[in-house]
Amino acid sequence: MRNQVQPDIGNSPDLGALVSQLRLRLAAGKGLPAERAIAEEYAVKRHRVRQALALLREQGDIDATRRSSAAGGESLIRSTNPLEVIELRLALEPALARLAAVRASPLEIARILRAATTPPDMQRSTADLAFHKLVAAASGNGLAADFYSLLRKVGADSRVRVQSNAPACPNRLAQRDDEHHALAEAIAARDPERAEAAMRAHLNAVHRIILNRLLASDAA
């Protein structure tokens, strides 16, 4: 039987103390919030939270608690993090781009080509989501497109997104549009290999941005 005495973790708990705190929380029937919320509540760095959660997963403490099958994505939002979201996007979206290059209708291709350029009157995130959803829909796999919509809903939640106080890179929007154009042109050329590679290159760029933001957050 585990010791139920709550340790005094102070202002900077070590890994073992944090694991004990989270285990006590689970034993009391409480769910775990997102990584950022845990870091703020227990006054620890994000990398320490990730280490603690990894230990809890290895020891079987959060297999069922953090991975509920509840509908609507709420449990997924509570249990994931930005790295998991982009890793899943990297696993899924290159395959969808490959299918789109083979299956997209002329109308879908025209829409993808048009959406590759971010309209000046549209928010960056809205334009990005619209473009990627068009590619997913053009794959011709309705289940995958619906799953992708859920994945982006989870990733867009403020509890999952990486918050950054640093100013946005002034060249990133142009770079992103260039990456979108490379993907759109590959789909229009009916070149599945090039479309898959273009999507992977684009998401790898997003992955690097997320990692840099996480590192900056941990260092803050």
C-alpha positions, 0 to 999 in steps of 0.5 A: 500500500502506498504511503498517503502522507503528502510530502512537503514539496516547497517551492522547487520539488524534486522529481520524486516529490512531484510524482508522489503529489500527482499520484496522490491526486490520482488516488483521490479520483482527481484528473490531471490538468494539462502540463502547463497547469501542473507546472504552475500549480506545483511551481516546477519547470515543464520538462520536470512535469514531462518526466513525472508524467513519463514515470507515472505512465511507465508505472501504470498510474495514468494509463486509464486516468489520462486516456479516457474515451469520452466524446468531444475531445475534452479528455484528450485536451486534458491529457496531451501536449503540443509535442504529441499533437505535432507528432501525430500530425507528422504521422497522419498528414503526409499520408493525407497529402499523398492521397490528395495528390491522387484523389483530389477533384479539380475543384478541390485542387483549385481551392487548395491552390487558392488557400495556400496564400494567407489572405491579408484580412484573415488570422494566420491560424484560421488560414492555416487550419482552412488550408490543412482541412482542405488537403485532408478533405481532398484525401477522399477518406472521410474518417481520416478527415474527421479525425484530423478535424478533432486533432486540430481542435485538440491542438488549438485549445489554449490548454495545449497550445504553447504560449509565447511572449516573443514576437512572431518571426516577421518572415514566418508567414511568407515561409509558411505560405511558400511551404503551403504553395509547394504542397499545393503545387505537388497535389495539383501536379498529381505527384504523391511522393512530392506532396508527401515530402512537402507536407513532411517538410512543412510540419518539420518546420512547425515541429522546430518552432514548437520545440523552440517555444517549449525550450524558451518556456522551460527557461523562463 
